[in-house]
Amino acid sequence: MVERLSNFPGFIEGIAGMELGVKIFQQAQSEGAQFTMARLKKLQPVDGVFHGMDVNGQVHIATTTIIATGRVPIRLPSEKANLKGVNFCSVCDGPLYRNQNATLAVVGSDNSAAQHAITLARIADRVFLIYRSAETKMDSAHAAQLAGQKNIEILGETEVIGYKGLDIIEALKVRSRSGETHEIPVDGVFLAIGWRPNTKILDVDLKKTPDGYLKTDVTLMTSFSGLFAAGDVRDTDLWQVLTACADGARAAKSAAEHIAKITTT
Ligand SMILES: Cc1cc2nc3c(=O)[nH]c(=O)nc-3n(C[C@H](O)[C@H](O)[C@H](O)COP(=O)(O)OP(=O)(O)OC[C@H]3O[C@@H](n4cnc5c(N)ncnc54)[C@H](O)[C@@H]3O)c2cc1C
């Protein structure tokens, strides 16, 4: 869950992720949902049911399962943990820099990095798009959009080798193609170097995208019967709380229908 959530209907000023999470939890409880808190180490099908082994060795058994384990951003190896100003979502955290004459940087070279830079260019005074490779991985439409933005500066063949700042980021330490190192002062950085869907607990052979997201059908069932997926872990093009909630509702409906089907046959 995120610190301050935007883009969620009904909360014009946003809401703390934790606060929304507690409200949703309590609402589900009042509707009769039961919760077991456990961190799973492994989930596998055994004799027609699912066995979820938790970190304490306890096995939780279910006829139907919805996996909603989310995804985690890939970070730079040089990164200091918990440094403020290191972000991963321009739509979510970009607005924090509005009206601040901010200088921001995006690290990455694909369509997603380009999209972040374009979004941030509407908010910040200056945006650097920094990538290590000689070529970008973005398509021509994104490249053209970038070229049309006067306040985006593209720095190819430039590697981010560290951050400067104690609690809040102050600058990026970079190394250019010639091997020279220097600092770029920034108010924030947005990393677009990829995400990793949280699927490592799954001991099931499933259809996935090349990036590892779980493929689902229209009912949100994965390629394994009775195993559904919802939210960021599945193959989607929008990773937001609203869409994750919508997935949760659909997956729950489909799971209930699946249980009804297997118990009557
Ligand atoms: C920095 C940041 C800011 C964001 N800001 C916004 C925003 O403002 N607005 C917005 O709409 N979206 C925002 N997002 C995106 C949003 O957080 C996600 O799209 C959303 O939370 C996805 O929900 P989810 O349930 O799929 O996954 P998550 O919310 O990531 O939940 C996954 C859950 O699975 C649990 N889990 C994982 N592995 C295991 C395991 N082995 N055993 C048990 N539990 C496990 C995790 O503990 C976690 O509770 C932001 C994302 C980031 C990273």
The ligand as a Gaussian input file, in Angstrom:
#p B3LYP/6-31G(d) Opt

LIG

0 1
 C        5.363000       4.314000      -4.768000
 C        4.027000       3.950000      -5.336000
 C        3.020000       4.893000      -5.325000
 C        1.771000       4.554000      -5.841000
 N        0.757000       5.503000      -5.785000
 C       -0.480000       5.170000      -6.239000
 C       -1.542000       6.114000      -6.166000
 O       -1.380000       7.237000      -5.695000
 N       -2.756000       5.739000      -6.662000
 C       -2.994000       4.489000      -7.180000
 O       -4.125000       4.200000      -7.556000
 N       -1.989000       3.587000      -7.248000
 C       -0.753000       3.894000      -6.808000
 N        0.267000       2.980000      -6.879000
 C       -0.024000       1.654000      -7.439000
 C       -0.805000       0.790000      -6.412000
 O       -0.116000       0.780000      -5.175000
 C       -0.975000      -0.617000      -6.934000
 O       -1.491000      -0.595000      -8.246000
 C       -1.923000      -1.419000      -6.055000
 O       -1.538000      -1.374000      -4.695000
 C       -1.989000      -2.852000      -6.538000
 O       -2.728000      -3.608000      -5.631000
 P       -2.434000      -5.149000      -5.472000
 O       -3.414000      -5.618000      -4.454000
 O       -2.392000      -5.820000      -6.787000
 O       -0.949000      -5.247000      -4.914000
 P       -0.328000      -4.655000      -3.565000
 O       -1.070000      -3.460000      -3.082000
 O        1.115000      -4.528000      -3.853000
 O       -0.586000      -5.793000      -2.495000
 C        0.069000      -7.034000      -2.579000
 C       -0.068000      -7.691000      -1.226000
 O        0.372000      -9.036000      -1.324000
 C        1.126000      -9.315000      -0.167000
 N        2.047000     -10.411000      -0.456000
 C        3.045000     -10.475000      -1.395000
 N        3.684000     -11.646000      -1.306000
 C        3.072000     -12.335000      -0.320000
 C        3.276000     -13.629000       0.276000
 N        4.259000     -14.430000      -0.135000
 N        2.457000     -14.025000       1.287000
 C        1.467000     -13.221000       1.733000
 N        1.228000     -11.997000       1.231000
 C        2.018000     -11.565000       0.223000
 C        1.885000      -8.022000       0.123000
 O        2.330000      -8.003000       1.473000
 C        0.793000      -7.011000      -0.150000
 O        0.009000      -6.776000       0.989000
 C        1.529000       3.269000      -6.382000
 C        2.554000       2.323000      -6.387000
 C        3.793000       2.661000      -5.865000
 C        4.900000       1.641000      -5.848000

